[in-house]
Amino acid sequence: MNLLTKIYTMKKVFLFGLAISLFLNSCKNKTETTDLKDSNNKETEVKKENESSFVEEFADIKILRYEIPQWEMLSLKQQKLVYYLTQAGLSGRDIMYDQNYRYNLTIRRALENIYTNYKGDKKSKDWIAFNTYLKQIWFANGIHHHYSNDKFKPSFSKEYLTQLLKETNTTLTGDALEVIFNDKDTKKVNLNAEKGLIKGSAVNMYGVNITAKDVDNFYAKLTDSKDKTPVELGLNSQLVKVDGIIKERTYKSGGLYGKAIDKIIFWLEKAKTVAENEKQAKAFETLIAYYKTGDLEKWNDYNVLWATNTHGDIDYINGFVEVYNDPKGYRGSYESIIEIKDFEMSKKMAIVAESAQWFEDNSPIMKAHKKENVVGVSYKTVNVAGEAGDSSPSTPIGVNLPNNNWIREQHGSKSVSLGNIIDAYSKSGGNGRLKEFAFSDEEVRLEEEFGGLADKLHTALHEVIGHASGKLNPGIGQPKETLKNYASTLEEARADLVGLYYLPNEKLVEMGISPSAKNIGIAAYDGYIRNGLVTQLIRLELGSDIEEAHMRNRQLVAAWAFEKGKKDNVIEKVIKNSKTYFVVRDYKKLQELFGELLREIQRIKSEGDFEAGKNLVENYGVKVDQELHKEILNRNSKFKGAPYSGFVNPVLVANKDKDGNITSVKVTQPKAFTEQMLDYAKRYTTLPNIN
């Protein structure tokens, strides 16, 4: 939702000019894509063998690798801590598959068995198509696209798969087989209420007979508007109806996903023995207690400990956190990120967090919605040492947590930029698409000179200031309760607008983190409007509405500013050589428009104004100009290179003495994506096919 930032609120953020299509998800948010300007052009192709981060490419996916800088500078105790945390994270990997769809584990394991045991023709068109389909499932943690949420369409026939099943003695029958080829469960997460938020979503967070009304009624009875320290209701459970009675199946030891959670607990217990400080050890202890009981009060206790522990070099995310995969915004997806502090960059960016109150005081939002005392916003750049669940293989580049508003207000939050992930992205391509979609040579020049830093500053402001700013009116419920299926989009738009409003401000120059308020502002505004109205459309199929929350957010902001600024020609729609561009003509007035929209979205959040929020998202963030979309796809068709990227993880190898004590931890790299996925399937299978 960085330095570059899935955001998290946790909002995952995924890149902004490198492209803002790397936003969120973050903030998961959970992952999104490579920068448009970093994909390869056929005319300016970068040789992949020279790209140190490149692993392979298939379908619309590019697989990269990331390094762990300065690993050798960690003590053995710290290396053990990182190792234990990565093992804990991977132990919950199967949970994400099952949360995404009820047949994902059944399908994945059957296809993995085929891949491992098939002895036939591996050069045929059908086998290559099968291989690609399996890789798509690995990348998306299931049979639905990680970004569009659409079900994958295999390029091989049911007959061919049946043949493979027979030849490898693999069992895959019934609905689990049929759904690969039929038109059922076509959308993992549907945000169009007219199609039914629950009925239209294949995600496995609700029983098949649960309705959106059931969800509203169930949690309305549990919500106490007078509670000053509410829990995140529904965060760690599946809601089901049994014999007409609605109840939660809680994710915990002995409950739903218990076998995987027991493995997570096993490794967290080990991590506690090598904790860097007492508060970190207490946080581990509390997280373990939460996993054992499923008690959301303990999750609150844990998040307070976690958010307020800003000492030490190793940090982590582990739990059911982001709610983007729940069409009703209650249930958290499992994820894990292990982080090692980047000392130099963190020092440079700490000044943003230290100035949080200044930004709040000078915000264009209503005085009644400003925090009198912005508490404990910490910001640092980290290097990732391992990821799992909703953060892998598609990863955010920045994170802000925890999500619970009262904890953020009273105890603060943590914002991080995933430095080595950003570095890996930066090594993965050229700038062909930028030249195609930018209006002028000057726009290209400013983007190339200032765009990267503008991205970093925007992400820092988005995460550290944006998600930490503003407050709810007394008695107003949490946004997921008041704004419902629009909450995530509006929160991301709000945080984006905070960053956009301040980027041209001389305060950033005074702080020593911006070389030029004017040039940074121009590059940022050009890039945001270009991406929000044009370039992000390459990720949609022609005729589609925008479904993903971060894409909705970006179009909402850009389209609203375009419409509201027509009178003063703030943003001009220009046709040049039969190509469409949206050109910023008045940057000062655009900044004022961003401030006006920020004020309104903060009001919507603070007052819980569902209708106003719905109207903003539906009127500006969902529908696509089909003629423009067709044009953009045609213009983009000449480019080579996948629009989405993700990562293999480094492999941490623990060397042990004869007594089983770890003597060192070595970092190695997997040779290929398939190699790592099959290794994970072998070592981290923790759940049955159906849970």
Secondary structure in CASP SS format (residue, H / E / C, confidence):
PFRMAT SS
TARGET T0000
AUTHOR 0000-0000-0000
METHOD secondary structure of the structure
MODEL  1
M C 1.00
N C 1.00
L C 1.00
L C 1.00
T C 1.00
K C 1.00
I C 1.00
Y C 1.00
T C 1.00
M C 1.00
K C 1.00
K C 1.00
V E 1.00
F C 1.00
L C 1.00
F C 1.00
G C 1.00
L C 1.00
A C 1.00
I H 1.00
S H 1.00
L H 1.00
F C 1.00
L C 1.00
N C 1.00
S C 1.00
C C 1.00
K C 1.00
N C 1.00
K C 1.00
T C 1.00
E C 1.00
T C 1.00
T C 1.00
D C 1.00
L H 1.00
K H 1.00
D H 1.00
S C 1.00
N C 1.00
N E 1.00
K H 1.00
E H 1.00
T H 1.00
E C 1.00
V C 1.00
K C 1.00
K H 1.00
E H 1.00
N H 1.00
E C 1.00
S C 1.00
S C 1.00
F E 1.00
V E 1.00
E E 1.00
E E 1.00
F E 1.00
A C 1.00
D C 1.00
I E 1.00
K E 1.00
I E 1.00
L E 1.00
R E 1.00
Y C 1.00
E C 1.00
I C 1.00
P C 1.00
Q C 1.00
W H 1.00
E H 1.00
M H 1.00
L C 1.00
S C 1.00
L H 1.00
K H 1.00
Q H 1.00
Q H 1.00
K H 1.00
L H 1.00
V H 1.00
Y H 1.00
Y H 1.00
L H 1.00
T H 1.00
Q H 1.00
A H 1.00
G H 1.00
L H 1.00
S H 1.00
G C 1.00
R H 1.00
D H 1.00
I H 1.00
M H 1.00
Y H 1.00
D H 1.00
Q H 1.00
N H 1.00
Y C 1.00
R C 1.00
Y C 1.00
N H 1.00
L H 1.00
T H 1.00
I H 1.00
R H 1.00
R H 1.00
A H 1.00
L H 1.00
E H 1.00
N H 1.00
I H 1.00
Y H 1.00
T H 1.00
N H 1.00
Y C 1.00
K C 1.00
G C 1.00
D C 1.00
K C 1.00
K C 1.00
S C 1.00
K H 1.00
D H 1.00
W H 1.00
I H 1.00
A H 1.00
F H 1.00
N H 1.00
T H 1.00
Y H 1.00
L H 1.00
K H 1.00
Q H 1.00
I H 1.00
W H 1.00
F H 1.00
A H 1.00
N C 1.00
G C 1.00
I C 1.00
H E 1.00
H C 1.00
H C 1.00
Y C 1.00
S C 1.00
N C 1.00
D E 1.00
K E 1.00
F C 1.00
K C 1.00
P C 1.00
S C 1.00
F C 1.00
S C 1.00
K H 1.00
E H 1.00
Y H 1.00
L H 1.00
T H 1.00
Q H 1.00
L H 1.00
L H 1.00
K H 1.00
E H 1.00
T C 1.00
N C 1.00
T C 1.00
T C 1.00
L C 1.00
T C 1.00
G H 1.00
D H 1.00
A H 1.00
L H 1.00
E H 1.00
V C 1.00
I C 1.00
F C 1.00
N C 1.00
D C 1.00
K C 1.00
D C 1.00
T C 1.00
K E 1.00
K C 1.00
V C 1.00
N C 1.00
L C 1.00
N C 1.00
A H 1.00
E H 1.00
K H 1.00
G C 1.00
L C 1.00
I C 1.00
K C 1.00
G C 1.00
S C 1.00
A C 1.00
V C 1.00
N C 1.00
M C 1.00
Y E 1.00
G C 1.00
V C 1.00
N C 1.00
I C 1.00
T C 1.00
A H 1.00
K H 1.00
D H 1.00
V H 1.00
D H 1.00
N H 1.00
F H 1.00
Y H 1.00
A H 1.00
K C 1.00
L C 1.00
T C 1.00
D C 1.00
S C 1.00
K C 1.00
D C 1.00
K C 1.00
T C 1.00
P C 1.00
V C 1.00
E C 1.00
L C 1.00
G C 1.00
L C 1.00
N C 1.00
S E 1.00
Q E 1.00
L E 1.00
V E 1.00
K E 1.00
V E 1.00
D C 1.00
G C 1.00
I E 1.00
I E 1.00
K E 1.00
E E 1.00
R E 1.00
T E 1.00
Y E 1.00
K C 1.00
S C 1.00
G C 1.00
G C 1.00
L E 1.00
Y C 1.00
G H 1.00
K H 1.00
A H 1.00
I H 1.00
D H 1.00
K H 1.00
I H 1.00
I H 1.00
F H 1.00
W H 1.00
L H 1.00
E H 1.00
K H 1.00
A H 1.00
K H 1.00
T H 1.00
V C 1.00
A C 1.00
E C 1.00
N C 1.00
E H 1.00
K H 1.00
Q H 1.00
A H 1.00
K H 1.00
A H 1.00
F H 1.00
E H 1.00
T H 1.00
L H 1.00
I H 1.00
A H 1.00
Y H 1.00
Y H 1.00
K H 1.00
T H 1.00
G C 1.00
D C 1.00
L H 1.00
E H 1.00
K H 1.00
W H 1.00
N H 1.00
D H 1.00
Y H 1.00
N H 1.00
V H 1.00
L H 1.00
W H 1.00
A H 1.00
T H 1.00
N C 1.00
T C 1.00
H C 1.00
G C 1.00
D C 1.00
I E 1.00
D E 1.00
Y E 1.00
I E 1.00
N E 1.00
G E 1.00
F E 1.00
V C 1.00
E C 1.00
V C 1.00
Y C 1.00
N C 1.00
D C 1.00
P C 1.00
K C 1.00
G C 1.00
Y C 1.00
R C 1.00
G C 1.00
S C 1.00
Y E 1.00
E E 1.00
S E 1.00
I E 1.00
I E 1.00
E E 1.00
I E 1.00
K E 1.00
D C 1.00
F H 1.00
E H 1.00
M H 1.00
S H 1.00
K H 1.00
K H 1.00
M H 1.00
A H 1.00
I H 1.00
V H 1.00
A H 1.00
E H 1.00
S C 1.00
A H 1.00
Q H 1.00
W H 1.00
F H 1.00
E H 1.00
D H 1.00
N C 1.00
S C 1.00
P C 1.00
I C 1.00
M C 1.00
K H 1.00
A H 1.00
H H 1.00
K C 1.00
K C 1.00
E C 1.00
N C 1.00
V C 1.00
V C 1.00
G C 1.00
V E 1.00
S E 1.00
Y E 1.00
K E 1.00
T E 1.00
V E 1.00
N E 1.00
V E 1.00
A E 1.00
G E 1.00
E E 1.00
A E 1.00
G E 1.00
D C 1.00
S C 1.00
S C 1.00
P C 1.00
S C 1.00
T C 1.00
P C 1.00
I C 1.00
G E 1.00
V E 1.00
N E 1.00
L E 1.00
P C 1.00
N C 1.00
N C 1.00
N H 1.00
W H 1.00
I H 1.00
R H 1.00
E H 1.00
Q H 1.00
H H 1.00
G C 1.00
S E 1.00
K E 1.00
S E 1.00
V E 1.00
S E 1.00
L E 1.00
G H 1.00
N H 1.00
I H 1.00
I H 1.00
D H 1.00
A H 1.00
Y H 1.00
S H 1.00
K C 1.00
S C 1.00
G C 1.00
G C 1.00
N C 1.00
G H 1.00
R H 1.00
L H 1.00
K H 1.00
E H 1.00
F H 1.00
A C 1.00
F C 1.00
S C 1.00
D H 1.00
E H 1.00
E H 1.00
V H 1.00
R H 1.00
L H 1.00
E H 1.00
E H 1.00
E H 1.00
F H 1.00
G H 1.00
G H 1.00
L H 1.00
A H 1.00
D H 1.00
K H 1.00
L H 1.00
H H 1.00
T H 1.00
A H 1.00
L H 1.00
H H 1.00
E H 1.00
V H 1.00
I H 1.00
G H 1.00
H C 1.00
A C 1.00
S C 1.00
G C 1.00
K C 1.00
L C 1.00
N C 1.00
P C 1.00
G C 1.00
I C 1.00
G C 1.00
Q C 1.00
P H 1.00
K H 1.00
E H 1.00
T H 1.00
L C 1.00
K H 1.00
N H 1.00
Y H 1.00
A H 1.00
S H 1.00
T H 1.00
L H 1.00
E H 1.00
E H 1.00
A H 1.00
R H 1.00
A H 1.00
D H 1.00
L H 1.00
V H 1.00
G H 1.00
L H 1.00
Y H 1.00
Y H 1.00
L C 1.00
P C 1.00
N C 1.00
E H 1.00
K H 1.00
L H 1.00
V H 1.00
E H 1.00
M C 1.00
G C 1.00
I C 1.00
S C 1.00
P C 1.00
S C 1.00
A H 1.00
K H 1.00
N H 1.00
I H 1.00
G H 1.00
I H 1.00
A H 1.00
A H 1.00
Y H 1.00
D H 1.00
G H 1.00
Y H 1.00
I H 1.00
R H 1.00
N H 1.00
G H 1.00
L H 1.00
V C 1.00
T H 1.00
Q H 1.00
L H 1.00
I H 1.00
R H 1.00
L C 1.00
E C 1.00
L C 1.00
G C 1.00
S C 1.00
D C 1.00
I C 1.00
E C 1.00
E C 1.00
A H 1.00
H H 1.00
M H 1.00
R H 1.00
N H 1.00
R H 1.00
Q H 1.00
L H 1.00
V H 1.00
A H 1.00
A H 1.00
W H 1.00
A H 1.00
F H 1.00
E H 1.00
K H 1.00
G C 1.00
K C 1.00
K C 1.00
D C 1.00
N C 1.00
V C 1.00
I E 1.00
E E 1.00
K E 1.00
V E 1.00
I E 1.00
K E 1.00
N C 1.00
S C 1.00
K E 1.00
T E 1.00
Y E 1.00
F E 1.00
V E 1.00
V E 1.00
R C 1.00
D C 1.00
Y H 1.00
K H 1.00
K H 1.00
L H 1.00
Q H 1.00
E H 1.00
L H 1.00
F H 1.00
G H 1.00
E H 1.00
L H 1.00
L H 1.00
R H 1.00
E H 1.00
I H 1.00
Q H 1.00
R H 1.00
I H 1.00
K H 1.00
S H 1.00
E H 1.00
G C 1.00
D C 1.00
F H 1.00
E H 1.00
A H 1.00
G H 1.00
K H 1.00
N H 1.00
L H 1.00
V H 1.00
E H 1.00
N H 1.00
Y H 1.00
G H 1.00
V H 1.00
K C 1.00
V C 1.00
D C 1.00
Q H 1.00
E H 1.00
L H 1.00
H H 1.00
K H 1.00
E H 1.00
I H 1.00
L H 1.00
N H 1.00
R H 1.00
N H 1.00
S C 1.00
K C 1.00
F E 1.00
K C 1.00
G C 1.00
A C 1.00
P C 1.00
Y E 1.00
S E 1.00
G E 1.00
F E 1.00
V E 1.00
N C 1.00
P C 1.00
V E 1.00
L E 1.00
V E 1.00
A E 1.00
N E 1.00
K E 1.00
D C 1.00
K C 1.00
D C 1.00
G C 1.00
N C 1.00
I E 1.00
T E 1.00
S E 1.00
V E 1.00
K E 1.00
V E 1.00
T E 1.00
Q C 1.00
P C 1.00
K C 1.00
A C 1.00
F H 1.00
T H 1.00
E H 1.00
Q H 1.00
M H 1.00
L H 1.00
D H 1.00
Y H 1.00
A H 1.00
K H 1.00
R H 1.00
Y C 1.00
T C 1.00
T C 1.00
L C 1.00
P C 1.00
N C 1.00
I C 1.00
N C 1.00
END
